[in-house]
Amino acid sequence: MPQSEIPIPNPPALPSSLPDSILHDLSVTLPPKPLPPTDLASLKAFQRAANYLAASMIFLRSNTLLQNPLSHNDIKPRLLGHWGTCPGLVLVYSHLNLLLRNNPDLEMIFIIGPGHGAPAALAALWLEGSLERFYPGEYDLTESGFHNLVTRFSVPGGFPSHINAETPGAIHEGGELGYALGAAFGAVMDKPDLVVTVVVGDGEAETGPTATAWHAIKFLDPKESGAVIPILHVNGFKISERTIFGCMDDKEIVALFSGYGYQVLVVEDLERVDEELQGGLDWALGEIRKIQKAAREGRAVVKPRWPMIVLRTPKGWTGPKEVDGKIIEGSFHSHQVPLPKAGEEDGQLGELRKWLESYRIGELVKDGRPTEEVTRILPRERERRLGQNRLTYDAYEGLKRVDWREFTVEKGIDQSCMKVTGKFLDRVFRENPKSIRLFSPDELESNKLDAILDHTQRNFQWDEYSRGNGGRVIEVLSEHDCQAFMQGYTLTGRTAIFPSYESFLGIVHTMMVQYSKFVKIAREVPWRGDLASINYIETSTWARQEHNGFSHQNPSFIGAVLNLKAEAARVYLPPDANCFLSTVHHCLGSRNYTNLIIGSKQPTAVYLSAEEAAEHCRQGASIWQFASTPLGPNEEPDVVLVGIGVEVTFEVVKAAELLREICPALKVRVVNVTDLMILAPVSRHPHALSKERFLELFTRERPVLFNYHGMRVEGYREEGTTTTPFDMMLLNGVSRFDVARWAVVEGVREGDNREEVLGEIEKRVGEVRGFVEGEGKDPDDMYEVAKFE
């Protein structure tokens, strides 16, 4: 049976079987509160003007104020943009500016989850003068600025069809859906006076990241942080299908979000929508202030019910009702371009003319400027308007630096990179009590970073043992939440760390890429300031998965970061605890990068002193003379063995030790690379080695083996199980024996004892395999630090 068209606009949800008492007992009902007539008129004027602009941006390339009869020549050749969400976003935007005007002490940011609704945001930003401030001469409050905004939208040289870093007031990229709500909560952490209003589309609300982010109120301490006003915008449709929330009635929605910990107000009377929405925002702000006041006076409410609003408006509201026999307003047909043939067909051109004329733009924009009736709802102080809050574009605070050398250990011993880093971060947190946080997916102790908790705690407000204590650590078993919190926290000026099991960072791969794109564009926008880098610590690596096995072996996140633009990507694989400390210290002070730092949580060999580690990390790579064959001034090695990553570097060093014993005539050079980006071509990355330095390390023509933590050269081969750490090296061809075998094959001529040496290597492999199979563990001497005498 073929799919049939839905025969009515804005179809209601099927009634649920839940008791009617739910609405009586749980939903918020506010008494009617009329708006002053001048404010109501101004709201409607602002909405008409912004909706006109949003629609015009999608369609018009000329005649932008309809000063002449509309013709096919006025229509853009490519119609790009999303109309359906715009009227709802315009409605909310107008009311937030009125809320700001009426509350002079309110500091607010607006995050728009349906980022494809860029026409709505840009229209409002032009009307409030924010585009003129940040793009003087281009988008001024003049006829020319109006014309530029409309005609340049979604064309080369103009604003794109999604909200991005070029959009004033934006701290969230409007591409991948799901992260807006979590980013809003991250933004208000440690910002006690900040309120972030976030619109979550009902399509976006179906995503996994949004589903977990509703629980973020459980991590928000009202004593130290601001608050979020979530607005679930239910317009009923996605691109071509109804939404889950659009098919839930009020009882189901109220029951769901009440269980999450919210007070739910449903705004849905279109005849009184302005009065209801403004009254709802006043109520939400009042509830927030009551919760915060109690906490800040030492009488915090246990499990406070935070306010949220459910806004029901038709998709494509105020647009065409029906075109060519198809329902448009209140249907998925309004999602993108409601009149796709307006440039070709007279009928659709006529519909477009009627639609645009219905807003009566000539009454609202005079001589290229919005009238006083349009702008009356705006805050008088321009810096308080949604597009001009300094927190959204120039908020970087930086950290008070801590000397990492105090936490280094003696070389020659075994030490966990994570253990010493935890102690270092403990000090960093004490020195920066309100400007750094760690977001972790329930792996802090497993990853041996628990020393962070020596002077702070976890921050979980629904746990009687973790609430109200100012904890710097949020643990939630959702990588999506950790990513979103980190983004919001960083984009409002602070610094964040996201440690994770290596195998599961891939969960946020696409959002990491999207965030990095936002930062890339931000660096090209002259009015945006610096941001702290985002910092991933990747541990519990594939090489040491004794408890978990094959499912937890996946180093692919490295490749995701490497695919970023060179100005953004930084990948570090420090070889020991001292180098790891130096690298983390560097990354916490860096700006505008995506930093990935990979290390081991298990005790591993420490090769370099604090001074040696600092120099090694500064260079990004160096020859390890202590493990290399001594050479004369003009002498070259027979082979070069390169380690990149903790465990595989240990195998390279042990291979050099083995070769010194069984093949002493072979001249071996050992090189360690800690900054992976130095291996890029000089023209591709600022960290790349010069040609001279590259040859100095790797020679011009000698055989070179890269024993690498990732998936190229000799590295992880997607082989594994629950086995011993050394057997994992053997399975993936990166053990000391594999490295030594390669060195002998490449560096020893046939007849020079090569077969005997190879035979000795195979004999030792057999002995180790036999021991592992028989005893269920590695031989006791497998991890002794290599000795070169």
Buried (B, 14 or more C-beta within 10 A) or exposed (E): EEEEEBEEBBBEBEEBEBEEEBBEEBBBEEEEEEBEEEBBBBBBBBBBBBBBBBBBBBBBBBBBBBEEEBEEEBBBEEBBBBBBBBBBBBBBBBBBBBBBBBBEEBBBBBBBBBBBBBBBBBBBBBBBBBBBBBBEEBBBBBBEBBBBBBBBBBBEEBBBBBBBBBBBBBBBBBBBBBBBBBBBBBBBBBBBEBBBBBBBBBBBBBBEBBBBBBBBBBBBBBBBBBBBBBBBBBBBBBEEEBBEBBBBBBBBBBBBBBEBBBBBBBBEEEEBBBBBBBBBBBBBBEBBBBBBEBBEEEEBEEEBBBBBBBBBBBBBBBBBBEBEEEBBBBBBBBBBBBBEBBBEBEEBBEBBBEBBEBBEBEEBBEEBBBBEBBBBBBBEEBEBBBBBBEBBBEBBBBBEEBEBBEBBBEBEEBBBBBBBBBBBBBBBBBEBBBBBBBBBBEBBEBBBBBBBBEEBBBBBBEEEEBBBBEBBBBBBEBBBBBBBBBBBBBBBBBBBBBBBBBBBBBBBBEBBBBBBBBBBBBBEBEEBBBBBBBBBBBBBBBBBBEEBEBEBBBBBBBBBBBEBBBBBBBBBBBBBBBBBBBBBBBBBEBBBBBBBBBBBBBBBBBBBBBEBBBEBBEBBBBBBEBBBBEBEEEEEBBBBBBBBBBBBBBBBBBBBBBBBEBBEEBBBBBBBBBBBBBBBEEEEBEBBBEEEBBEEBBBEEBBBBBBBBBBEEBBBEEEBEEBBBBBBBBBBBBBBBBBBBBBBBBBBEEEBBBEEBBEBBEEBBEEBEEBBEEEEBBBEEBBEBBEBE
